[in-house]
Amino acid sequence: MIKASDRKALKKFGENLQKLRKQKGLSLREMSYACSIDNSKIAKIEKGRVNITFTTLLQLAGALETHPSALLDYEKG
């Protein structure tokens, strides 16, 4: 079971992912093509509904042409 604090972290991570994707000017579909992850799964990640793996983190970062740490650099709380 996921703790409430972990749910908040997943939501913040997702919000950060969405912000970075939009800064790059990528639609969900374009992001999906760039990282080979279904756009519906990306939408769920952005809403904080999916706890991703490390390899998914690497795929997302690659699609955004950024270091994986940029995806983890979000406001805690």
C-alpha positions, -999 to 999 in steps of 0.1 A, spaced: 0 0 0 13 34 -9 16 59 20 -1 93 17 33 110 16 43 88 -13 11 97 -32 20 134 -28 55 127 -41 41 109 -71 17 138 -78 46 163 -76 67 142 -98 39 140 -124 34 178 -123 71 183 -128 71 159 -157 42 177 -173 58 211 -168 91 199 -185 71 182 -213 52 214 -220 84 235 -218 98 213 -246 66 219 -266 57 182 -267 22 168 -268 15 136 -250 15 118 -284 49 133 -293 63 124 -259 49 89 -264 67 84 -297 99 98 -283 101 74 -253 81 44 -265 56 47 -236 19 48 -243 4 83 -241 -23 71 -217 4 58 -193 23 92 -195 -10 109 -187 -14 87 -156 22 94 -146 16 131 -149 -15 128 -127 5 108 -100 -14 76 -105 15 54 -116 46 45 -96 73 42 -123 104 21 -126 139 34 -130 140 24 -167 108 44 -173 125 74 -156 154 70 -180 130 67 -210 112 99 -200 144 118 -194 157 107 -228 126 119 -245 129 153 -228 167 153 -236 175 160 -200 192 143 -171 170 120 -150 177 142 -120 157 171 -136 126 150 -133 132 145 -96 139 182 -90 105 193 -77 90 211 -47 86 187 -19 55 189 3 
